[in-house]
Amino acid sequence: MMKMEEIQPGIYERNGKIYTRNADPGKKVYGEGLLQVGDVEYRRWEASRSKAGAAVRKGMDLGLEQDDFVLYLGAASGTTVSHFSDILEEGFVLGVEYSDTVIRGLVELSERRDNIAPFLGDARKPGEYSEYVDEADMVFQDISQRDQAEMFLKNCEKFLREGGKGLLAVKARSISSSKDKKEIFGDVRGKVSEEFEIVDETELDPYEKEHLVLKIEG
Ligand SMILES: C[S@@+](CC[C@H](N)C(=O)[O-])C[C@H]1O[C@@H](n2cnc3c(N)ncnc32)[C@H](O)[C@@H]1O
């Protein structure tokens, strides 16, 4: 029997595919495959459905620890949040999402898992959720808006603890439809590195076109 190899805390690999341990056995979140190995059920983490999953497949160490408090901006219905929830066995994820229709899936997910809280709000206004965040060990953002870098920096400045990690998924075409992606990524890198040290980065092709993930340290 092929073994699961733990490649990062709570993230497993087998046959070139990545998985997390299903914290809600028997239940799928977005149609992903389930795999039983011995006593443990794993959920396949589809890299083409999740920028964090794609970054892992591209070799990035997310820097997630299993007891982290994660502030997740652009949580949508919880596809990636569900894998963070699997990983954060002693941690917690606050998912901020501003669409009241999209957040419904996340609300349902949070009712089945006790380490997720959904928050209907705008990541441009961190004061809206500051009473629920003391310090974040990680700030993760996946928001396709022109001012995505500014939003990320605002949240990291307010919440990221010293030594904490930030991951910013950048979608080039949300920033400009005409500029070359290299120029767009260069502009974002410039803005981010004025405030924080960029410790790693990866483009997400072939899982996502014209996307970059930057990893920073607080
Ligand atoms: C690409 S989707 C996120 C997908 C999600 N990260 C996942 O992997 O499951 C981007 C989400 O950001 C949300 N969004 C856009 N602008 C936002 C803002 N200012 N504050 C919070 N959420 C926002 C959108 O409604 C959308 O659901």
The ligand as a Gaussian input file, in Angstrom:
#p B3LYP/6-31G(d) Opt

LIG

0 1
 C      -11.320000      34.147000      -5.985000
 S      -12.616000      34.184000      -4.837000
 C      -11.955000      33.371000      -3.423000
 C      -11.890000      31.868000      -3.510000
 C      -11.465000      31.254000      -2.187000
 N      -10.278000      31.886000      -1.677000
 C      -11.200000      29.764000      -2.271000
 O      -10.102000      29.350000      -2.641000
 O      -12.105000      29.002000      -1.928000
 C      -12.575000      35.858000      -4.299000
 C      -13.631000      36.204000      -3.267000
 O      -13.322000      37.485000      -2.723000
 C      -14.538000      38.143000      -2.421000
 N      -14.252000      39.580000      -2.286000
 C      -14.064000      40.490000      -3.274000
 N      -13.807000      41.706000      -2.753000
 C      -13.822000      41.559000      -1.400000
 C      -13.624000      42.451000      -0.309000
 N      -13.356000      43.747000      -0.511000
 N      -13.704000      41.964000       0.946000
 C      -13.981000      40.644000       1.164000
 N      -14.180000      39.752000       0.170000
 C      -14.104000      40.200000      -1.097000
 C      -15.442000      37.774000      -3.595000
 O      -16.816000      37.934000      -3.259000
 C      -15.042000      36.315000      -3.848000
 O      -15.895000      35.424000      -3.165000

